[in-house]
Amino acid sequence: MSTTASAAEAAKRELGSGFAGELIGPDDAAYGEASPVFNAMIDRHPALIARPTSPEDVAKVVNFARDHGLPLAIRGGGHNGAGLGTVDDGVVIDLSLLKDIQVDPDARTVRVGGGCVWGEVDAATGEHGLATPSGIISTTGVGGLTLGGGLGHLTRKCGLAIDNLLEAEVVLASGEQVTANADENPDLYWALRGGGGNFGVVTSFLFRLHEVGTVIAGPTFWEVEQGGEILAAYRDFILDAPRELNGFFAYGSVPPGDPFPEELHLRKFSGIVWCYIGDEAGAAAAMAPLLDATPEPLLHGVQPMPHAALQGAFDGVYPKGDQWYWRADFVKEIPDEAVELHAKWGEAMPTWKSTMHLYPIDGAAHDLSSSDTAWSYRDANWGAVFAGVDPEPANVEAIGEWSRGYQEALHPYSAGGAYVNMMMDEGQDRVRAAYRDNYDRLARVKGTYDPGNLFRVNQNIEPSK
Ligand SMILES: Cc1cc2nc3c(=O)[nH]c(=O)nc-3n(C[C@H](O)[C@H](O)[C@H](O)COP(=O)(O)OP(=O)(O)OC[C@H]3O[C@@H](n4cnc5c(N)ncnc54)[C@H](O)[C@@H]3O)c2cc1C
């Protein structure tokens, strides 16, 4: 097939009436809205965007892309910073029409279509006072976030998203539809929990639910110049705090709108974003050792709120269409020299949306070992992300320089590898470093389920024979 338009025409001809979803090519009016992903820095032009409505539809598109030798990308929520939900001159399987959500409050499970975003899931489970761990933004896709691991507000108490994944329905590179759980295809089930989109298209996920209704949550902000002192206190506090308390350390800027007081708008801060599962008295007691050991904050905005509201709290700050350049690393310890470097780079954020987060990954995330799932860094205590963000294309260089410079400065104090969901296109060595001893086993599973590496628009695991 020589032109991008001809791939869409061929798909319409060959899949035609047997395909219940949408097929969108570059000449279709819907292409302009359907093509862009969340990160506006990613400018790719697929030859075909297919929106299946069932696993059978998905299998047809997989077969079409494979048989025509076309590059194939899978799009869940489209949030991936490296733009792994799209591909130039190839086929995008956009799962956004696979939105079915079934909550079973008695069994404490939720079955979720492969194209859901987290806000949809949180709203449905929240009606029953239940939740499963995800991230910190409601617009992120269930698919990408889960398959890469899933770090968020509930990590310390309930584990990673993958630690609550009971089963997945998967369309393989062969077009075959299979179930992966502890009993059926256990090697695939192991690999899906951290191995990203390498093994097939997940058309539905089954998650365990936890009793999480109202949480006591919100930020505490201090002056950005106090960041070193706050980070040192946070480091000494969080790993011994009760699991019910999650709190990630952040450098950022106060958003210019409600509910923040006007005098703080756009002011750089150092801070902690909390989420406590329990009552207000328990939250106050759990946070007290940190708050007693630190100066009076600029703002302590902790209050009861539905878990789903917390998940949506940053959505307005980070809409689709900003430029994103981010780097990441896992961290075991934060020595004083690293605290000093954080203070230097944190204060130098180039734009108000740029931010650095240290997500705790201890507590329940440490209940599994490094080889229990594909997600290797069970011995790390934090996931650090250095995110340069801005709506202005003119600032792309500035945000990239800051993120790269910050990560490179702190890398000597890291555990070596990074969280795959917060990496850019950084080369095969970084992918190996993300999986460490699990890489070879992942390569063998890849060799079983996708020997031709059809699913390679991802942090790619090369198949071994
Ligand atoms: C604003 C923002 C906030 C974020 N916050 C968090 C956070 O709190 N915690 C966290 O852990 N991560 C977070 N992330 C990172 C996020 O986990 C990754 O960007 C992830 O890749 C997004 O998933 P997606 O489905 O939206 O991505 P997409 O771009 O749609 O897909 C990314 C990759 O996932 C794979 N994929 C997606 N869906 C499927 C599927 N159903 N079957 C097979 N493969 C699939 C594809 O291979 C693709 O390569 C955040 C990202 C952004 C932009």
The ligand as an ORCA input file, in Angstrom:
! r2SCAN-3c Opt
* xyz 0 1
  C      -1.802     14.137     32.868
  C      -1.274     12.782     33.128
  C      -1.339     12.228     34.401
  C      -0.854     10.961     34.654
  N      -0.916     10.469     35.926
  C      -0.487      9.221     36.188
  C      -0.600      8.662     37.483
  O      -1.074      9.288     38.397
  N      -0.168      7.400     37.686
  C       0.370      6.656     36.691
  O       0.710      5.509     36.939
  N       0.512      7.159     35.454
  C       0.094      8.417     35.184
  N       0.234      8.945     33.941
  C       0.958      8.176     32.947
  C       0.049      7.209     32.260
  O      -0.049      6.043     33.020
  C       0.591      6.857     30.873
  O       0.697      8.030     30.117
  C      -0.279      5.823     30.179
  O       0.415      5.347     29.055
  C      -1.594      6.415     29.769
  O      -2.487      5.435     29.384
  P      -3.497      5.744     28.179
  O      -4.322      4.526     27.971
  O      -4.196      7.029     28.428
  O      -2.437      5.957     27.036
  P      -2.406      5.685     25.461
  O      -1.539      6.779     24.917
  O      -3.748      5.506     24.907
  O      -1.655      4.299     25.383
  C      -0.355      4.171     25.848
  C       0.162      2.782     25.635
  O      -0.627      1.875     26.391
  C      -0.961      0.752     25.642
  N      -2.403      0.518     25.790
  C      -3.354      1.415     26.153
  N      -4.526      0.791     26.259
  C      -4.330     -0.506     25.956
  C      -5.163     -1.651     25.895
  N      -6.458     -1.596     26.222
  N      -4.608     -2.825     25.529
  C      -3.288     -2.925     25.227
  N      -2.458     -1.859     25.279
  C      -2.976     -0.673     25.642
  C      -0.559      0.957     24.237
  O       0.432      0.027     23.938
  C       0.106      2.293     24.192
  O       1.399      2.101     23.769
  C      -0.271     10.208     33.635
  C      -0.208     10.748     32.347
  C      -0.684     12.022     32.101
  C      -0.551     12.611     30.753
*
